[in-house]
């Protein structure tokens, strides 16, 4: 999977590097959701944390996931 270039100044503030620990399943699901939405893992987590993912993107991800 080719990820989009990171925007380290996104949302009007500098981003800090953080480490998280995920199960292999959670990592795969995160990658799938990011791919469907056309964003990086980092951007997907940012959008989730900020509550920016409305019902349409979630439905799109769910639909893509169920189709596979």
Backbone torsions as a table, in degrees:
resi	resn	phi	psi	omega
1	UNK	NA	124.5	175.9
2	UNK	-88.5	122.7	-177.3
3	UNK	-94.4	147.3	174.6
4	UNK	-63.5	153.2	178.9
5	UNK	-62.6	138.3	-178.1
6	UNK	-67.8	140.0	174.3
7	UNK	-105.7	93.6	-174.0
8	UNK	-76.4	-3.0	177.7
9	UNK	-118.6	20.6	-176.8
10	UNK	-63.9	153.6	177.1
11	UNK	62.3	24.1	175.0
12	UNK	72.9	16.2	177.6
13	UNK	-148.4	155.3	-179.8
14	UNK	-70.8	139.1	177.9
15	UNK	-93.9	143.5	175.9
16	UNK	-104.7	147.7	176.5
17	UNK	-79.3	133.7	176.7
18	UNK	-132.8	156.9	176.7
19	UNK	-115.6	137.6	175.2
20	UNK	-128.1	156.5	178.1
21	UNK	-114.7	125.7	-178.2
22	UNK	-129.7	153.3	171.0
23	UNK	-69.8	159.3	176.3
24	UNK	-57.4	-36.2	178.7
25	UNK	-64.6	-46.9	179.7
26	UNK	-62.5	-39.0	178.8
27	UNK	-64.2	-43.0	178.9
28	UNK	-63.3	-44.0	179.7
29	UNK	-65.5	-40.3	177.6
30	UNK	-62.2	-44.6	177.9
31	UNK	-61.8	-42.1	179.7
32	UNK	-63.3	-45.3	-179.2
33	UNK	-64.7	-42.5	179.0
34	UNK	-62.8	-41.6	-179.9
35	UNK	-63.3	-44.7	179.6
36	UNK	-60.5	-39.8	-178.4
37	UNK	-84.9	-9.0	178.9
38	UNK	72.3	32.5	179.5
39	UNK	-128.2	168.9	176.6
40	UNK	-78.5	166.6	174.1
41	UNK	-56.7	-45.9	-178.6
42	UNK	-59.0	-45.3	-179.6
43	UNK	-66.1	-38.3	177.7
44	UNK	-61.2	-46.5	178.7
45	UNK	-62.5	-41.7	177.9
46	UNK	-58.6	-47.3	-178.7
47	UNK	-65.4	-39.0	176.8
48	UNK	-62.7	-47.3	-178.5
49	UNK	-61.8	-36.0	-178.6
50	UNK	-86.5	-2.4	-179.8
51	UNK	69.7	28.8	-176.3
52	UNK	-87.5	-11.1	179.6
53	UNK	-88.6	107.1	178.2
54	UNK	-81.8	-168.8	-175.9
55	UNK	-68.8	-31.0	-179.1
56	UNK	-64.2	-52.9	178.6
57	UNK	-60.3	-38.1	179.7
58	UNK	-65.2	-40.8	177.8
59	UNK	-65.5	-39.3	178.6
60	UNK	-62.7	-46.0	179.1
61	UNK	-62.3	-46.4	-179.8
62	UNK	-61.4	-43.3	178.7
63	UNK	-62.6	-43.7	178.7
64	UNK	-64.6	-41.8	-177.8
65	UNK	-65.6	-43.8	-179.4
66	UNK	-67.8	-28.7	-179.4
67	UNK	-72.3	-22.2	-176.9
68	UNK	-90.7	NA	NA
